[in-house]
Amino acid sequence: MDQAVRQTVPQPTRRRVWAFDGGLHLPDHKLESTGRPVRPAALPARLWLPLQQHIGEPAQPVVSVGDLVLKGQLVARPKGAVSAGIHAPTSGTIVAIGPHAIPHPSGLSATCIELASDGRDAWAELPAPWPDFAARDPAELRERVRWAGIVGLGGAAFPSSLKLSPRADQPIHTLVLNGAECEPYITCDDMLMRGHPDRVVEGARVLRHVVGAGIVLIGIEDNKPEAIAAMRHAVATAGDARIEVVVIPTKYPSGGEKQLIRVLTGAEVPSHGIPAQIGVVCQNVATAAAVADAVVRGLPLISRIVTLTGEGVAEPCNLEVLIGTPARELVAQAGGYTPRVAKLILGGPMMGFALPHDDVPITKAANCLLAPSRAESPPPPAPLPCIRCGRCAEACPVGLLPQQMYWWARAKDLDKTQDYNLFDCIECGCCAHVCPSHIPLVQYYRYAKTEAWAKEQERRKAEQARHRHETRVARLERLEAERKSKLRKKKEELETPTADAPAGDPKKAAIQAALERAAAKKAALAAQGVAPKNTEELTPAQQRQVDAADARRQAADAPVDAESRD
Amino acid sequence: MLVAIAIFTLLAAIFGLILGYSARRFHVEGDPIAEQIDHLLPQSQCGQCGFPGCRPYAEAIAAGAVEINKCAPGGETVMVALADLLGRDPVPLDAAIAGEQPKLVAVIDEARCIGCTLCLQACPVDAILGAAKHMHTVIASECTGCELCLPPCPVECIAMLPLPRTQRSWKWPYPDAARPAIAAQQEAA
């Protein structure tokens, strides 16, 4: 490795880029969908808003069925720190809150808010725009980003406000904006940078202010010359010397967070670590544009650009889509399916997953609907035994040993897979792509990861159950001991005769003593002129009842009084 | 001769004192092996092993009084983990255990509950909330699915339902494509 590669401080004058090991040069298939300008998708009649569109806790609905909502109104609020709110993408009526199909590899249903649009598309009252963001406190801006429900739009969907909260001991020097868009077919970020470079630059300035970074590096792969030109022009127009558009070589997966940071700064994010540990924060360009909308214009995140492409759709294009729009309607607007369509993939060909059907809503993280033909995405050939050729290790951009992880994942030895740093795997699919035996390597890693998470969760639950059981046993023992000591005390009291009443029954003596105490108290109160409070402000009927009771008591007491007088 | 006897007696006395002191000074409360076994058990406190809870079963295993294959909720995974820990050979699961069971959670039919508090007393992890003559309910996140609340209920209003499969609990399946392909190849050969 040459000396310069180890260098971590970027050159101030002429920026150089670094290389990362591994990766692939894939046919990029970008031209299919960049031929038409981005246009807004038609307003759908029904929208389904999944409560979980992000990493973390699902959002909590704040509307109920039958409510009328306006465009941009909060319909579900974030629950806990790692969560994101959801806003109504258009005005209309909430018709249901219940299970609906979601875009998830499991094909399961999840709770969605179903919104019937009224066609008016009327805006709710929005918070004030803050064009003066530079004069505001970063905490205030962070709160605005959280309000807007912004998550990482590059695909991971991690709530952005958390990523923008640098720790005091980890100062941020560089903000990286990810415009690499390395996965074949996907062009939504490319089209955003071509169409709205000013919003991206504005977002870059807001984000830089929020994290307190010195410089912004916008990394764009060299297969997007139009986006590079547009972004350079926007940066020049803004006249901001601390924003730089950096052209990087096209290589998959240079758009991976850690790979892009490596390419732009030469620094490696530590294993199991986050970029903030080396003073870098990385955000997608679409996220930056959404942050600009939220802060400078006061708009929540309710739409995104989605690429529709592949030989399976008639007119590949990019659409500006309201979150919650069913995928089926978007395909129809892209000219519908062609006879050659083989399947529908959410995401790109390398990291996406096949949808079981197209009746699923677009979520915040959905960047691409790919309808490949059989030729574009042939069914995987039957896997053959591993021949230990080592090509997967050469292709791995993280420097892992895919072959070793495969053996251990296949043997279901989860601890061993973690010894080989399974959780550093970004599931880019390079290893499986080059495997001459067609082994579905990434599937093994995904299996091992979810299995390890489930095990960890089970262990935590067992720990909790043990704690609760032990606490319960201790409580029962304590109660039993208390009961016994009480009994013992009572028994002792009954057995020892009291000094006051040596003769006669101790019980009767106790009753006599209580009666005397009550009489003394009553006499004392009467002397002060205090009567029971419940005899004030009586109704006539109540007064009659009291009088009748008094008469009865006197009648009963009379003989006794007569006797005592005698 | 006498000197030798004296030296050895003295040495024995010194070592005896050291051992006696360290036995008291470094005394370990409880059985560390039982502790480790207890940590491997699933803590459902279900009693299906014939012991009143996970801890007593762990102690019985540590004492060597019982086989390691009695834990029904843990299944084969726990048995193998116990075999690893104790250096014993894995044994097939007890005949009374019917394979891997799906995770269950108790649910009280609130309309039928009469508020007798009998299930409250049976729950080993205090996962049922309620009071006399008031409706009871199960705190689903604390329920271990041990089924100990079922027998005491006089109106049979408790049902064991499988945990719902959600986006969050879903796991990627084990890719089984590898095996059939190899098998097919071998058949063809």
Boltz contact constraints between the chains, C-beta under 6 A:
constraints:
  - contact:
      token1: [A, 104]
      token2: [B, 167]
      max_distance: 6.0
  - contact:
      token1: [A, 106]
      token2: [B, 170]
      max_distance: 6.0
  - contact:
      token1: [A, 108]
      token2: [B, 167]
      max_distance: 6.0
  - contact:
      token1: [A, 110]
      token2: [B, 167]
      max_distance: 6.0
  - contact:
      token1: [A, 382]
      token2: [B, 181]
      max_distance: 6.0
  - contact:
      token1: [A, 383]
      token2: [B, 177]
      max_distance: 6.0
  - contact:
      token1: [A, 383]
      token2: [B, 178]
      max_distance: 6.0
  - contact:
      token1: [A, 383]
      token2: [B, 181]
      max_distance: 6.0
  - contact:
      token1: [A, 440]
      token2: [B, 175]
      max_distance: 6.0
  - contact:
      token1: [A, 443]
      token2: [B, 175]
      max_distance: 6.0
  - contact:
      token1: [A, 444]
      token2: [B, 175]
      max_distance: 6.0
  - contact:
      token1: [A, 446]
      token2: [B, 172]
      max_distance: 6.0
  - contact:
      token1: [A, 447]
      token2: [B, 172]
      max_distance: 6.0
  - contact:
      token1: [A, 447]
      token2: [B, 174]
      max_distance: 6.0
  - contact:
      token1: [A, 450]
      token2: [B, 171]
      max_distance: 6.0
  - contact:
      token1: [A, 450]
      token2: [B, 172]
      max_distance: 6.0
  - contact:
      token1: [A, 454]
      token2: [B, 171]
      max_distance: 6.0
  - contact:
      token1: [A, 462]
      token2: [B, 42]
      max_distance: 6.0
  - contact:
      token1: [A, 462]
      token2: [B, 43]
      max_distance: 6.0
  - contact:
      token1: [A, 465]
      token2: [B, 43]
      max_distance: 6.0
  - contact:
      token1: [A, 465]
      token2: [B, 125]
      max_distance: 6.0
  - contact:
      token1: [A, 465]
      token2: [B, 144]
      max_distance: 6.0
  - contact:
      token1: [A, 466]
      token2: [B, 43]
      max_distance: 6.0
  - contact:
      token1: [A, 468]
      token2: [B, 125]
      max_distance: 6.0
  - contact:
      token1: [A, 468]
      token2: [B, 126]
      max_distance: 6.0
  - contact:
      token1: [A, 469]
      token2: [B, 45]
      max_distance: 6.0
  - contact:
      token1: [A, 469]
      token2: [B, 124]
      max_distance: 6.0
  - contact:
      token1: [A, 469]
      token2: [B, 125]
      max_distance: 6.0
  - contact:
      token1: [A, 472]
      token2: [B, 126]
      max_distance: 6.0
